[in-house]
């Protein structure tokens, strides 16, 4: 605890001591400085609201308000309403509150007692041993005759009532009390709780039962903030106030879900509501009966754990939850559900999906129906997170019924660019989920072949649309779009080189416009990530084509020594096609299948060979592989060979820039300086993404030479971008001596050290004269 916190605690202690002293005597008999206690109370409550009350001070305040004293009722009420505990509430303080209830000469006023009972409800979730209330059940029940606190007592009793508390004589007493009070809502509400356990005994309820909602959700929310802040101050890493091994009681009024209640069980049965710790849960897991309100599984972490660990319970829970969601869906479609209630349920569904890492089919049906209503404008992060765990299915069906309406809804709300960006990120989450499920499955679902390919083709279309978008909205930057696209294809590229997944995943290459737009990004992170992805694709193609490593051409040079336009294209090693083997002739694909096959590089005349239990990949069409080889050739031409936009090399595409545009760019560049060449402006030395790290290699060597104890300093230092010719002049003029090859290898190593090793990975895996240079 820092000095400021210590000072605040001392100030609070001084104020509280003065208030306790003032409470012992009437106003006229107090010392002059204690006659007006209102400022003291205001300062205490203000500090309690800001930082919470530590256990020792909390005990002193509870001792103060649970006995009759000379403080005015307004001050006492203000103190109770601001009892924000900074930590768990000790059970002995709850006992003191219970002991202060009822009639008595030394007990506080009934108004203060009502506030104290309300406070017990407010802090119920942070009582360190909540069973203390259950043990005090007889005392609390016998106080129901006290009319002034009856409503608050019924609320507390409703929270803690379990099967063992429901006795015939208590039922009789409540029925008589309800008749005597003309169906008071609080009493009828408590009877309704009893009726859950004995529906056959309590035939009807007098009056309208009270619904025991949380008395002050804002107070509870602020308490959570206060306690979280205190935990941070004392460097505790434990979670918030919610206990994952206790039945959850929501305080959000917008949540329409019922609580988990287990009626109609034997008196000595251990129910879900009786569990208070992980040990209790483990010890009784096989004996815990399911609660009656199984839809509470959406919000109750304890019931979620039970369904995960008890497969016999999971089926029934899912069926009941699906029925409830279906009924709620009908209300949404008919317009009977308000905005707050709908948003509350979406939040609960999102929390459930994130916790369980699974989206039930009923959730997808609900979202599909929601997207067809006027309330689709409410679609936001909750819906996107719910869909992130969409189970593996036919992607064409998902696209038609879910994702296309989703994009339309998001476009109406946020514009098409933001909608496409959000769905691009959603596709990444879905792909990750599908791949994770395949990795942990003993035998991956055959559906993964077509679904992942179709998903990736659709992601490619989205990426192209995003890359070609015009004016971007202020909420989405160009770099964010680039990183979202790379995130998807980085994940996909990791799958196609995974030995477990590779036999089940088709290689779908990136669209050319996407590759080149990302490649010419000024961001080193973007360029490096793209190069890493391309290197992974190359490995995947090589494995898929079953090319033995012995067939790889030997590297012609162990280290590059010169850069000239006369270098032959053979120095760049692309993916070499394996001649098609014998394969059975299959049936012609449908039009849609043929379209997807074309985009994914399927050979139309070939089908899978081998059994479905031991799948092998199709042969890839030669033009499809050559398209990818063109990406490698163009990138290496720009970064390594100084031949940007060259389209004469085998497979090269000239970065999809037409010859007329290349000529115009060459003219434009030469207008600045005759020595400048367009073809070399994207090498390691001059590329905007790598130029800073490239010159840093030379600077470090120069600084090291200057700092040498036996060195006399350098006569000259390198100026401007590095080239083969500038290094030769530098050595001749008394500067450092470094070869062009060593310099470029140094740049690749520096990029790796800086966490941007994608460029180096692609170069070492693609340029034959570099394959023997990695140390």
C-alpha positions in Angstrom: 0.0 0.0 0.0 1.5 3.4 -1.0 1.7 6.5 1.1 -1.4 8.1 -0.4 -3.5 5.0 0.6 -2.0 5.1 4.1 -2.9 8.7 4.5 -6.5 8.1 3.3 -6.8 5.1 5.8 -5.5 7.3 8.7 -8.0 10.1 7.8 -10.8 7.6 7.6 -9.9 6.2 11.0 -9.8 9.7 12.6 -13.2 10.6 11.2 -14.7 7.3 12.3 -13.3 7.6 15.8 -14.8 11.1 16.1 -18.2 9.8 14.9 -18.2 6.9 17.3 -17.4 9.3 20.1 -20.2 11.6 19.1 -22.7 8.7 19.0 -22.2 8.1 22.8 -23.8 11.3 23.9 -26.7 13.6 22.9 -26.0 16.6 20.7 -26.1 19.2 23.4 -23.6 17.2 25.6 -21.0 16.8 22.9 -17.8 18.8 22.6 -18.1 21.8 20.3 -16.2 20.2 17.4 -18.6 17.1 17.5 -21.9 18.9 17.7 -22.4 19.1 13.9 -21.5 15.6 12.6 -23.0 16.0 9.2 -19.7 17.0 7.5 -18.0 14.1 9.2 -20.6 11.7 7.8 -20.4 13.2 4.4 -16.6 12.8 4.3 -16.8 9.2 5.5 -19.4 8.2 3.0 -17.6 9.9 0.2 -14.4 8.1 0.9 -16.3 4.8 1.3 -17.8 5.3 -2.1 -14.5 6.1 -3.7 -12.2 3.4 -2.2 -14.4 1.1 -0.2 -14.1 0.2 3.5 -11.5 -2.1 4.9 -12.6 -5.0 7.2 -11.6 -3.3 10.5 -13.4 -0.1 9.7 -16.3 -2.0 8.3 -16.7 -3.9 11.6 -16.6 -0.6 13.5 -19.3 0.9 11.4 -21.5 -2.2 11.7 -21.0 -2.1 15.5 -22.1 1.5 15.4 -25.3 1.1 13.3 -26.5 -2.2 14.9 -27.1 -0.6 18.3 -29.3 2.3 19.4 -27.2 5.4 19.8 -27.5 9.2 19.7 -26.8 9.7 16.0 -29.7 11.0 13.9 -31.5 8.6 11.5 -30.4 10.5 8.4 -26.7 10.0 9.4 -27.2 6.3 10.2 -29.1 5.8 6.9 -26.4 7.5 4.9 -23.7 5.3 6.6 -25.6 2.0 5.8 -26.3 3.0 2.2 -22.6 3.6 1.6 -21.2 0.4 3.2 -19.0 -0.6 0.3 -16.7 -3.3 1.5 -13.3 -3.3 -0.1 -12.9 -7.1 0.5 -15.1 -10.1 1.3 -17.6 -9.5 4.1 -16.8 -11.5 7.2 -19.6 -13.8 8.3 -19.5 -12.5 11.9 -20.6 -9.1 10.7 -23.7 -10.8 9.1 -24.4 -12.4 12.5 -24.2 -9.0 14.1 -26.8 -7.7 11.6 -29.1 -10.6 12.3 -28.7 -10.1 16.0 -29.8 -6.5 15.6 -33.1 -7.4 14.1 -36.5 -7.2 15.8 -37.9 -5.3 18.7 -35.6 -4.3 21.6 -34.5 -1.4 23.8 -31.0 -1.4 22.5 -31.7 -2.4 18.9 -31.6 0.1 16.1 -34.7 1.6 14.6 -36.8 -0.5 12.3 -35.9 1.9 9.4 -32.2 1.1 10.0 -33.0 -2.6 10.3 -34.7 -2.5 6.9 -31.6 -0.8 5.4 -29.3 -3.4 7.0 -31.3 -6.3 5.5 -31.2 -4.6 2.1 -27.4 -4.3 2.5 -27.2 -8.0 3.2 -28.9 -8.7 -0.2 -26.6 -6.2 -1.9 -23.4 -7.9 -0.5 -24.7 -11.5 -0.6 -22.3 -12.5 -3.4 -19.3 -11.3 -1.4 -20.0 -12.8 2.0 -17.0 -15.0 2.8 -19.2 -17.8 4.2 -22.7 -17.4 2.9 -23.9 -20.5 4.7 -24.1 -18.4 7.9 -27.4 -17.0 6.5 -28.7 -20.5 5.9 -27.8 -21.5 9.5 -29.7 -18.4 10.7 -32.9 -19.4 8.7 -35.1 -20.1 11.8 -34.2 -16.7 13.4 -35.0 -14.8 10.2 -38.2 -16.7 9.5 -39.5 -16.1 13.1 -39.1 -12.3 12.5 -41.7 -12.2 9.7 -44.2 -10.9 12.1 -42.3 -7.6 12.1 -44.2 -5.7 9.5 -41.7 -2.9 9.0 -38.9 -5.3 7.8 -41.1 -8.1 6.4 -40.5 -7.2 2.8 -36.7 -7.2 3.2 -36.8 -10.4 5.3 -38.8 -12.2 2.5 -36.1 -11.1 0.0 -33.3 -12.5 2.1 -35.2 -15.7 2.8 -36.0 -16.1 -0.9 -32.3 -16.0 -1.6 -31.3 -18.6 0.9 -34.3 -21.0 0.8 -33.4 -24.6 0.0 -35.3 -27.9 0.1 -34.3 -28.6 3.7 -35.8 -25.3 4.9 -39.3 -26.0 3.5 -41.2 -27.5 6.4 -44.9 -28.2 6.6 -45.3 -25.9 9.6 -43.5 -23.1 7.8 -45.7 -23.5 4.8 -48.7 -23.3 7.1 -47.3 -20.2 8.8 -46.7 -18.4 5.5 -50.2 -19.3 4.2 -51.7 -17.8 7.4 -49.5 -14.8 7.2 -50.5 -14.2 3.6 -54.1 -14.4 4.5 -53.6 -12.1 7.5 -51.8 -9.5 5.3 -54.3 -9.7 2.5 -51.8 -11.3 0.1 -48.8 -9.0 0.7 -46.6 -9.3 -2.4 -43.4 -10.1 -0.5 -45.1 -12.9 1.4 -46.7 -14.3 -1.7 -43.3 -14.1 -3.4 -41.7 -16.2 -0.7 -44.6 -18.6 -0.9 -44.0 -18.9 -4.6 -40.4 -20.0 -3.8 -41.8 -22.6 -1.4 -44.2 -23.7 -4.1 -41.2 -24.7 -6.3 -40.4 -27.4 -3.8 -44.0 -28.4 -2.9 -46.3 -27.5 -5.8 -48.9 -30.1 -4.7 -49.3 -28.6 -1.2 -49.5 -24.9 -2.1 -52.5 -24.9 -4.4 -52.8 -21.2 -5.0 -51.3 -17.9 -4.0 -53.2 -15.0 -2.5 -52.4 -11.7 -4.2 -49.7 -11.0 -6.8 -46.4 -12.5 -5.8 -43.4 -10.2 -5.6 -40.6 -10.7 -8.0 -37.4 -10.4 -5.9 -35.2 -8.3 -8.2 -31.9 -7.0 -7.2 -32.7 -3.8 -5.1 -29.9 -1.7 -6.6 -28.0 -2.9 -9.7 -26.0 0.4 -9.9 -24.8 -0.1 -6.3 -23.7 -3.6 -7.1 -21.9 -2.5 -10.2 -20.0 0.1 -8.3 -19.2 -2.4 -5.5 -17.5 -4.6 -8.2 -15.5 -1.6 -9.4 -14.4 -0.7 -5.8 -13.4 -4.3 -5.0 -11.5 -4.8 -8.3 -9.6 -1.5 -7.7 -8.7 -2.7 -4.2 -7.5 -6.0 -5.6 -5.2 -4.2 -8.1 -3.8 -2.1 -5.3 -2.7 -5.1 -3.2 -1.4 -6.9 -6.3 -3.8 -9.8 -6.0 -4.3 -11.8 -9.2 -7.5 -13.6 -8.2 -10.6 -13.0 -10.1 -13.5 -10.7 -9.3 -16.3 -11.3 -6.8 -18.1 -14.0 -8.8 -17.3 -17.5 -7.6 -17.4 -20.1 -10.3 -18.3 -22.8 -7.8 -21.4 -21.1 -6.5 -24.8 -20.8 -8.1 -25.0 -17.5 -10.0 -27.5 -14.8 -9.0 -27.8 -12.2 -11.7 -28.3 -8.6 -10.7 -29.0 -7.3 -14.2 -32.7 -6.4 -14.7 -32.4 -6.8 -18.4 -31.6 -10.5 -18.1 -34.8 -12.5 -18.3 -33.3 -15.8 -17.4 -34.5 -17.7 -14.2 -32.2 -18.8 -11.5 -31.1 -22.4 -11.0 -33.5 -23.9 -8.4 -33.7 -27.6 -7.5 -37.2 -28.5 -6.0 -38.7 -31.8 -5.4 -35.7 -33.6 -4.0 -35.1 -35.5 -0.8 -34.5 -33.4 2.3 -30.9 -34.6 2.7 -30.0 -34.2 -1.0 -27.1 -32.1 -2.1 -28.3 -29.7 -4.7 -26.5 -27.3 -7.0 -27.4 -24.4 -4.6 -25.6 -26.1 -1.7 -22.3 -26.1 -3.5 -19.9 -23.5 -2.2 -16.5 -24.5 -3.3 -14.6 -26.7 -5.8 -14.2 -29.4 -3.2 -17.9 -29.6 -2.6 -18.5 -29.8 -6.3 -16.0 -32.6 -6.9 -17.1 -34.6 -3.9 -20.8 -34.5 -4.9 -20.7 -34.3 -8.7 -22.3 -37.7 -9.4 -25.1 -37.0 -6.9 -26.1 -33.5 -7.9 -29.6 -33.5 -9.4 -30.4 -31.1 -12.3 -32.2 -27.9 -11.3 -35.7 -27.3 -12.7 -34.8 -24.2 -14.7 -32.2 -25.6 -17.0 -32.1 -22.5 -19.2 -30.1 -21.0 -16.3 -27.1 -22.9 -17.8 -26.6 -19.9 -20.1 -25.6 -17.7 -17.1 -24.6 -20.1 -14.4 -20.9 -21.2 -14.5 -21.5 -24.0 -12.0 -24.3 -25.6 -14.1 -22.0 -25.2 -17.1 -19.3 -27.1 -15.4 -21.8 -29.8 -14.4 -23.0 -30.3 -18.0 -19.4 -30.5 -19.2 -18.4 -33.2 -16.7 -21.7 -35.1 -16.7 -22.5 -36.1 -20.3 -25.8 -37.7 -19.2 -26.9 -34.2 -18.1 -25.7 -32.4 -21.1 -28.2 -33.8 -23.6 -31.2 -32.8 -21.4 -29.8 -29.4 -20.7 -29.3 -28.6 -24.3 -32.8 -29.8 -25.3 -34.4 -27.7 -22.6 -32.3 -24.7 -23.4 -33.1 -25.0 -27.1 -36.8 -25.0 -26.4 -36.5 -21.9 -24.3 -34.5 -20.1 -26.9 -37.0 -21.1 -29.6 -39.9 -19.6 -27.5 -37.9 -16.4 -27.0 -37.2 -16.3 -30.7 -40.9 -16.4 -31.4 -41.3 -13.4 -29.1 -38.5 -11.5 -30.9 -40.0 -12.2 -34.3 -43.4 -11.0 -33.2 -41.9 -7.8 -31.7 -42.9 -8.6 -28.1 -39.4 -8.3 -26.8 -37.9 -5.0 -25.8 -34.5 -3.7 -26.7 -33.0 -4.0 -23.2 -34.3 -7.5 -22.7 -32.9 -8.6 -26.1 -29.5 -7.1 -25.5 -29.5 -8.7 -22.1 -30.1 -12.1 -23.5 -27.5 -11.6 -26.3 -24.9 -10.7 -23.6 -25.7 -13.9 -21.7 -25.5 -16.0 -24.8 -22.2 -14.4 -25.7 -20.8 -15.2 -22.2 -22.0 -18.8 -22.5 -20.4 -19.3 -25.9 -17.1 -17.8 -24.8 -17.1 -20.0 -21.7 -18.1 -23.2 -23.5 -16.2 -22.5 -26.7 -19.2 -23.8 -28.6 -22.2 -22.2 -30.3 -25.3 -24.4 -30.0 -27.4 -24.8 -33.2 -30.3 -23.1 -31.4 -28.2 -20.0 -31.0 -27.5 -19.9 -34.8 -31.2 -20.3 -35.5 -31.9 -17.4 -33.1 -29.4 -15.1 -34.7 -30.7 -16.0 -38.2 -34.2 -15.0 -37.1 -32.9 -11.9 -35.4 -31.2 -10.8 -38.7 -34.6 -10.9 -40.4 -36.3 -8.5 -37.9 -36.1 -4.7 -37.5 -34.0 -5.4 -34.4 -31.1 -6.5 -36.6 -29.8 -3.0 -36.0 -28.8 -4.2 -32.5 -26.3 -6.7 -34.0 -22.9 -5.9 -32.5 -20.0 -7.5 -30.7 -22.2 -9.9 -28.9 -23.5 -11.5 -32.1 -20.0 -11.6 -33.7 -18.6 -13.4 -30.6 -21.5 -15.8 -30.6 -20.9 -16.7 -34.3 -17.1 -17.0 -33.7 -17.6 -20.5 -32.4 -20.0 -21.6 -35.2 -19.7 -25.4 -35.5 -18.3 -27.0 -38.7 -21.0 -27.1 -41.4 -21.6 -26.6 -45.1 -20.2 -23.1 -45.6 -22.6 -22.3 -48.5 -25.5 -22.8 -46.1 -23.9 -20.7 -43.4 -23.1 -18.0 -46.0 -26.6 -17.9 -47.3 -28.5 -17.9 -44.1 -26.1 -16.2 -41.6 -23.1 -14.4 -43.0 -24.7 -12.6 -46.0 -27.6 -11.2 -43.8 -25.0 -10.3 -41.2 -23.0 -8.3 -43.7 -26.1 -6.6 -44.9 -27.1 -5.7 -41.3 -23.7 -4.4 -40.4 -23.5 -2.4 -43.7 -26.7 -0.7 -42.9 -25.4 0.3 -39.5 -21.7 0.9 -40.0 -21.2 1.1 -43.8 -19.8 -1.6 -46.1 -16.1 -1.3 -45.3 -16.6 -1.7 -41.5 -19.0 -4.5 -42.2 -16.5 -6.4 -44.4 -13.7 -5.7 -41.9 -15.7 -7.1 -38.9 -16.8 -10.2 -40.9 -13.1 -10.7 -42.0 -12.2 -10.9 -38.4 -15.1 -13.1 -37.7 -14.0 -15.6 -40.4 -10.6 -15.7 -38.7 -12.2 -16.7 -35.4 -14.4 -19.3 -37.2 -11.4 -20.8 -39.0 -9.4 -21.0 -35.7 -12.3 -22.8 -34.1 -12.7 -25.3 -36.9 -8.9 -26.0 -37.0 -8.8 -26.4 -33.2 -11.6 -28.9 -33.4 -9.9 -30.8 -36.2 -6.6 -30.9 -34.3 -8.1 -32.5 -31.2 -10.3 -35.0 -33.1 -9.1 -38.5 -33.6 -10.5 -38.5 -37.1 -11.4 -35.0 -38.5 -14.8 -34.5 -40.0 -14.6 -34.9 -43.8 -16.7 -31.7 -44.1 -13.6 -29.7 -43.2 -12.2 -30.1 -46.7 -14.9 -28.3 -48.5 -15.9 -25.9 -45.7 -12.4 -24.6 -45.0 -11.8 -24.2 -48.8 -15.1 -22.3 -49.3 -14.5 -20.2 -46.2 -11.1 -19.2 -47.5 -12.4 -18.4 -50.9 -15.0 -16.2 -49.4 -12.3 -14.6 -47.1 -10.2 -13.9 -50.3 -13.1 -12.1 -51.9 -13.6 -10.0 -48.8 -9.9 -9.2 -48.6 -10.0 -8.1 -52.2 -12.9 -5.8 -51.6 -11.3 -4.3 -48.5 -8.0 -3.8 -50.3 -9.8 -2.0 -53.1 -12.0 0.1 -50.9 -11.8 3.8 -51.6 -12.2 6.3 -48.7 -11.9 4.5 -45.4 -14.2 5.4 -42.4 -12.5 7.0 -39.4 -13.1 3.9 -37.3 -11.0 1.5 -39.5 -7.5 2.3 -40.6 -5.7 0.8 -43.6 -3.1 -0.9 -41.4 -6.0 -2.5 -39.3 -7.5 -3.9 -42.6 -4.1 -5.2 -43.6 -3.5 -6.9 -40.3 -7.0 -8.4 -40.3 -6.4 -10.0 -43.7 -3.0 -11.2 -42.7 -4.4 -12.7 -39.5 -6.7 -15.0 -41.5 -4.1 -16.1 -44.0 -1.4 -16.6 -41.3 -3.8 -19.0 -39.6 -4.7 -20.7 -42.8 -1.0 -21.1 -43.8 -0.2 -22.6 -40.4 -2.9 -25.3 -41.1 -1.6 -26.3 -44.5 1.9 -27.0 -43.1 0.5 -28.9 -40.1 1.2 -32.6 -40.7 -2.0 -33.5 -39.0 -4.2 -31.1 -40.9 -2.5 -31.0 -44.3 -4.2 -34.1 -45.7 -7.5 -32.5 -45.0 -7.0 -28.9 -46.1 -7.0 -27.7 -49.7 -4.4 -25.0 -50.4 -6.2 -21.8 -51.4 -3.8 -19.1 -52.5 -4.3 -15.4 -51.9 -5.7 -13.2 -54.6 -3.0 -11.4 -56.6 -4.2 -7.8 -55.8 -4.2 -8.7 -52.1 -0.6 -10.0 -52.3 0.8 -7.0 -54.1 -1.0 -4.4 -52.1 0.2 -5.9 -48.8 3.7 -6.4 -50.3 4.0 -2.7 -51.1 2.8 -1.6 -47.6 5.2 0.8 -45.8 4.7 -1.3 -42.6 7.5 -3.7 -41.9 5.1 -5.9 -39.8 2.8 -6.2 -42.8 5.5 -7.1 -45.3 7.2 -9.5 -42.9 3.9 -11.3 -42.1 3.1 -11.6 -45.8 6.5 -13.1 -46.7 6.1 -15.6 -43.8 2.7 -16.6 -45.2 4.2 -17.0 -48.7 7.0 -19.1 -47.3 4.5 -21.4 -45.6 2.5 -21.8 -48.8 5.7 -22.8 -50.6 6.4 -25.5 -48.0 2.8 -26.7 -48.2 2.8 -27.0 -52.0 6.1 -28.9 -51.9 4.7 -31.4 -49.4 1.4 -31.7 -51.3 3.2 -32.4 -54.5 5.3 -35.1 -52.8 8.5 -33.8 -54.2 11.5 -35.6 -52.6 14.1 -33.3 -51.2 16.8 -35.1 -53.2 15.3 -33.7 -56.4 15.9 -30.1 -55.2 18.5 -28.4 -57.3 21.7 -27.7 -55.5 22.5 -24.2 -54.6 24.7 -22.7 -57.2 26.2 -20.1 -54.8 26.6 -20.3 -51.1 26.6 -16.5 -50.8 25.5 -13.8 -53.2 28.4 -11.6 -54.3 26.9 -9.4 -57.0 23.6 -8.0 -58.1 23.0 -7.5 -61.8 20.2 -7.7 -64.2 21.9 -10.6 -65.9 21.1 -13.0 -63.1 19.2 -15.9 -64.4 15.8 -16.8 -63.0 17.2 -20.2 -62.1 18.5 -18.7 -58.9 14.9 -18.5 -57.7 13.4 -21.8 -56.7 9.6 -22.0 -56.9 7.3 -24.9 -56.4 7.9 -27.6 -59.0 5.0 -29.6 -60.2 4.9 -33.4 -59.8 3.6 -35.1 -62.9 0.1 -36.2 -62.3 -0.2 -39.8 -61.2 -2.9 -42.2 -62.2 -6.2 -41.3 -60.7 -9.7 -42.6 -61.2 -11.9 -40.5 -63.4 -14.7 -39.0 -61.3 -18.0 -37.5 -62.2 -18.1 -33.9 -63.6 -18.5 -31.4 -60.8 -21.5 -29.1 -60.6 -21.3 -25.5 -61.7 -20.8 -24.1 -58.2 -18.3 -26.9 -57.4 -16.4 -26.2 -60.6 -16.2 -22.5 -59.7 -14.8 -23.3 -56.2 -12.5 -25.9 -57.7 -11.1 -23.4 -60.1 -10.4 -20.9 -57.3 -8.8 -23.5 -55.1 -6.7 -25.0 -57.9 -8.4 -28.4 -58.3 -7.5 -30.4 -61.3 -10.9 -31.0 -62.9 -9.9 -34.3 -64.5 -8.6 -35.8 -61.2 -10.4 -37.0 -58.1 -9.2 -38.3 -54.7 -7.3 -41.5 -54.8 -7.1 -43.8 -51.9 -9.7 -44.6 -49.2 -11.5 -41.9 -47.2 -9.8 -43.2 -44.1 -6.4 -42.4 -45.6 -7.1 -39.3 -47.6 -4.6 -37.8 -50.1 -4.8 -34.4 -51.7 -5.8 -33.8 -55.3 -3.1 -32.8 -57.7 -3.1 -29.1 -58.2 -3.5 -27.6 -61.6 -0.3 -26.4 -63.2 -1.5 -22.9 -63.9 -2.7 -22.6 -60.2 0.8 -23.5 -58.9 2.4 -21.2 -61.4 0.3 -18.3 -60.2 1.7 -18.8 -56.8 5.2 -19.2 -58.2 4.6 -15.8 -59.9 4.0 -14.2 -56.4 7.4 -15.6 -55.2 9.1 -14.4 -58.4 7.7 -10.9 -58.2 8.5 -10.5 -54.5 12.1 -11.8 -54.9 12.5 -9.6 -57.9 11.6 -6.6 -55.9 13.4 -7.3 -52.6 16.5 -9.3 -53.7 17.1 -9.1 -57.4 16.4 -5.4 -58.2 14.1 -6.3 -61.0 10.8 -4.8 -59.8 7.8 -5.1 -62.2 9.7 -7.4 -64.5 7.3 -9.6 -66.4 9.7 -11.5 -68.7 10.8 -14.1 -66.1 9.0 -17.4 -66.0 5.8 -17.1 -64.1 6.4 -13.5 -63.1 3.4 -11.2 -63.2 5.1 -7.9 -63.0 3.2 -7.3 -59.8 0.1 -6.9 -62.0 1.3 -3.5 -63.2 0.8 -3.1 -67.0 3.9 -2.3 -69.2 2.4 1.2 -70.0 2.2 2.0 -66.3 5.7 0.7 -65.7 7.0 3.0 -68.4 5.2 6.0 -66.9 6.6 5.2 -63.5 10.2 4.9 -64.9 9.9 8.3 -66.5 8.5 9.8 -63.4 11.4 8.4 -61.2 14.1 9.4 -63.7 12.8 13.0 -63.7 14.1 13.4 -60.1 17.5 11.9 -60.7 19.0 10.1 -63.7 20.8 7.6 -61.5 17.5 6.4 -59.9 16.0 3.2 -61.4 12.5 2.1 -60.7 13.5 -1.5 -60.6 15.8 -1.1 -57.6 13.5 1.2 -55.5 12.0 -1.8 -53.6 15.2 -3.6 -52.6 16.1 -4.1 -49.0 18.0 -0.8 -49.0 15.3 1.4 -50.5 12.1 -0.4 -49.6 10.1 1.9 -47.3 9.4 -1.0 -45.0 13.0 -2.2 -44.6 15.2 0.9 -45.4 15.6 1.9 -41.7 16.8 -1.5 -40.6 19.0 -1.8 -43.7 21.0 1.3 -43.1 21.2 0.4 -39.4 23.4 -2.6 -40.3 26.0 -0.3 -41.8 25.7 2.3 -39.0 26.3 -0.4 -36.3 29.4 -1.6 -38.1 30.7 1.9 -38.4 30.0 2.7 -34.8 31.7 -0.6 -33.8 34.8 0.4 -35.8 35.0 3.8 -34.3 34.7 2.4 -30.7 37.5 -0.1 -31.2 40.4 0.7 -28.8 43.0 0.2 -31.5 41.1 1.9 -34.2 42.0 5.4 -35.5 38.4 6.1 -36.6 36.9 6.2 -40.0 37.7 8.6 -42.7 34.2 8.6 -44.1 30.8 7.1 -43.3 28.2 5.8 -45.6 25.5 8.3 -46.7 22.1 7.4 -48.1 20.7 4.0 -49.2 23.2 1.2 -49.6 24.0 -0.3 -53.0 26.7 -2.5 -54.3 28.4 0.4 -55.9 28.1 2.6 -52.8 29.8 -0.1 -50.7 32.7 -0.3 -53.1 33.2 3.5 -53.0 32.9 3.5 -49.3 35.8 0.9 -48.9 37.9 2.9 -51.4 37.4 6.1 -49.5 38.5 4.9 -46.1 35.2 3.6 -44.8 34.3 0.2 -43.6 34.8 -2.7 -45.9 31.8 -5.0 -46.3 30.7 -7.0 -49.3 27.3 -6.6 -50.9 26.5 -10.2 -50.0 27.5 -9.9 -46.3 25.5 -6.6 -46.1 22.3 -8.2 -47.3 22.7 -11.3 -45.1 23.3 -8.8 -42.2 20.0 -7.1 -43.0 18.1 -10.4 -43.1 19.6 -11.3 -39.7 18.8 -7.9 -38.2 15.2 -8.2 -39.4 15.0 -11.6 -37.7 16.4 -10.2 -34.5 13.8 -7.4 -34.6 10.9 -9.9 -34.9 10.4 -9.3 -38.6 11.9 -12.5 -39.9 9.3 -13.2 -42.6 11.5 -11.6 -45.3 14.4 -13.7 -44.3 12.3 -16.8 -44.1 11.0 -16.3 -47.6 14.5 -15.5 -49.1 16.2 -18.5 -47.5 13.4 -20.8 -48.6 13.2 -19.4 -52.1 16.6 -18.2 -53.4 18.8 -21.1 -54.2 22.0 -19.2 -53.6 20.9 -18.4 -50.0 19.8 -21.9 -49.0 23.3 -22.8 -47.7 23.9 -19.4 -46.1 21.7 -19.7 -43.0 23.7 -20.4 -39.9 
